[in-house]
C-alpha cells in the first residue's frame, strides 16, 4: 500500500540478481536531473539498459522520497484505457469508491512526496503524456520514465542512455586498461555466471575487447552473447558475429548502426537456436507478463513441437538467456525480455501463426479460469488466487484478443466473469467493470453468457459504490434471467438485489431477499453461494437486533466453509461473527475473531476486509483502555481506507462505533498525543501494519484472555499463533504460507501444541481456542 515510511520505501524494484555494472556518471547525472525536474525520461534503443538504469537510480534516491518509490511496469499493457488502473495498482491503491482510477491516483499523490517509475512507455506515449500532464498538479510528485520515444510533455528532461563504454580496436590495450571499460567488465561478469571461473586474461583480452566493440556496448547484446559460452568458444562467437555483421552491412546499410547491431544479434541468437527452440521462442511471444511450464506446454506445443519436448526447450532457452527464469514463492515462471519478445512476435507474424497462437493462448486461459471457478470454493482457493494474480497480464491479453478479433466477444464475456470473485479478491473492481462494459457494448444479443456478464457487471458496480449506475443494469439482468429461465442467474439476482437493498439501508427487504437467495442457491447445490449469502444475511439480521440468529448463521456458514477447507468466505464470516460479538458486548471475542479473519485474508491481500477487521481491533483496544495502541490502529485505518479509496460509507453500520472510538481515544490521550499516534500508525508499511495489528513480534497484551492455557501449561507466542490458525481451519501447508515458515516447522509447532495440551486431534485445538476466546465451540 502507499503507506509512508520515514526512510523511504521501494515497491516493485526487482532484486538485481546479476548486479549492476558501471554507469556511475549516468546515475549521477540522472539524479541531478531529478533534483531539478518533475519528469525525467530515459530514452534509447531497445537493449541499451534503460530499465536497469532507472531501477538503479530509483534504489539510490529512495531516501529523498519519504512516501516511497513505486514502479509501474507497462511493457505488458496494451490497452491505454487501463493505464491509470495500472498506475493505481503500482501505488498499492485498491480503490472501491467508484471513482475513475485517475482520480484515485491524483488524490493519493496530491500531498505526498514520492517517485513513480513508468517503465516501457513507448507504445503508450500519448496516454502516458496525458497522465503526466494531469499529475503535474501534485507539487512533490515526480516521475522517472523509460521509453524509446520522448513523451513530449512540457518540462520533460530527456536523458539519452548511451551504450556501455567499449575499448578501441585500432591498437592492443594492456589488460589493466582494458578492464576499465564497462562493457568488458559486464561481459566478464556474465560469462563467469555461465562458465564458472571465467576471467578476462592476457590470452583472451583482445578477443573480448573486439567482441564487445562489435556489440556496440549494448548491455542486452553483451548478456545474450555471454550466454553462448556454454556452447561456443570466444573465437567461435567472435567469428560468427563478424560474419553476420559483414552480411548485414552489405544488405541493410540504411539502418542506424546500433539498430543494425541489435537486429543482427537477435538474428544470430535466433540462428544458433535449434528449430524447435526458435518455434518456442516465437510462440512464447504471445504471453504477456510471463508464463509457467504448464502454460507453455499447452499453448506452444503442436505438430512441430511435441508437448513432452517443451520442458527441455524451455531449459535450453533459459541457458541461452532468451528466457528469464523467475521465482514467485513456490511458482517458477519464465519471461521474455521486451526486446526479445518483440523479435519473437515478428517471427510469429512471418510464420503466419500469430492468430492461431493468440486464440490458443486465449483458450488456455478460458480453460484455466473454468478450473479455477470449479475449485474456487475449496482447499486450493489461495493457490488459485496466486495463480490467477500471476497471470493477470495474460488474462488481459486474452480479453484484448476477444475484443479485437471478430466473433470472439462471447468468449471474452465468459473469460471476464470467472471465477466470479476474482476481480474482488484481486482488488480490481474498476478494471473488471472496464472490460465488462466494453464487452457488453460490443454484443447486445441476449444469451446466457451475456446475462452472466450483466450480473457480474452489476455486482462489481454495487461493490464499487456505483449503486446508481448498477441498479438499471441489475434490473436488466434480473429480467433477462427470468426470460431465459436461468436458475443460477436468478439466484444471484436475488443476492445482488439484497446487497443493493443493504447499501440503501432497506434492512427488512435485504433480509427477505438474502433469505430467498439462500434457498435458491441451496436448491442448486451451490454451497459456496449459500455460505456467501448466509454471512451477509447475518449482518442484516444483526442490524435488525437478532444477535442469536446472526451467530447461528455465522456458525452454519463457518461449518460449510470448514467442510470445504475454504478461506475467503470463512474470513468474512469470522469478521461478521466478530461484529456480532461486539454488538453483544464481548469485545475480547470480537478482537480474537478479527485477528483470525485477518490471517485468512492476508494471502489474498484483501485490504477492504482487513480494514474492517482492524476497525474491530481498534474498538476493542480502546474499550480495554489500550488507548495508545488504539490510536496506532486508527492511524493504520486512515492509511488503509485511503488506499481503498473510500471510508466506512461502504459499511454504514460501522460509522457510529468508529466515531465514538476516535472521540474516546482523543479524550484519553489529548489532541497532541492522539495526532502523533495517528501519524505513527499511518506511516507503517502494510506488512508493518499487519504485524502491529496481530501483535507479531511483541508480547501479547493479555495472553490469558486470548488463550486460556491449562494450569501449569504455557504455549509460546508462535504456538498460540499456530493454534489460532488450526482453529481457523488451515492445513499445515497454509499455516506455513501464512507465517512464512517451512511446512515441516509448522508441523512441529502443531505437534508441540497437541502434546502440551494433551490433545490428540486438531478439532480439539479448534474447540479449545474458540472456548478460550469466548466464541463458543465452533461446528466440526
PECORNOR-V825725 format. One line per field, one symbol per residue. psi: psi as a letter, one per 30 degrees, with the letter a starting at -180 (. if undefined). Layout:
# PECORNOR-V825725
psi: ???
This chain:
# PECORNOR-V825725
psi: lhkkkeglkkjfjkkjfglkkbgeeeeeeeeeeeffkfkkkklllkffgeeeeeeeeeffgeffjfglkkkjjfefkfjffgeeeeeeeeggkikgfflkeeeeeeeefegljlkkjjkifefheeeeeeeeeefffjegklkjlkkfklfhkkfkkkjjjlllklllgfkkkkeeeeffkeeeeeeeeeefefikfklkleegeeeeeeefeegggjeeeeeeeeffffelleeeeeeeeeeeeeeeeffhfflkefeeeeeeeeeeeeeflleeeeeeeeefffkkgllleeeeeeeflaegikeffeeeeeeeeeeggekkkkkibfkklkkkleeeeeeeeeeeeefggeeeeeeeeeeefeeefeeeeegeiafgeeeeeeeeefgeeeeeeeeeefffkkggeeeeeeefgkkfgefeefgheeeeeeeeeeeeffjgkkleeeeeeeeeeeeeeeffgheeeeeeeeeeeeeeeeefhjeeeeeeeeeeeeeeeeffgieeeeeeeeeeeeeeeeefgieeeeeeeefeeeeeeefffieeeeeeeeeeeeeeeeefhleeeeeeeeeeeeeeeeeggieeeeeeeeeeeeeefeffhieeeeeeeeeeeeeeeefggieeeeeeeeeeeeeeeeffgaagffifffeeeeeeeeeeeeeefleeeeeeeeeeeffkleeeeeeeefhkglkkeieffekjllkfkkkleeeeeeeeeeffgkleeeeeeefhlleeeeeeeeeeeeeefglfleeeeeeeeeeffgflkll.
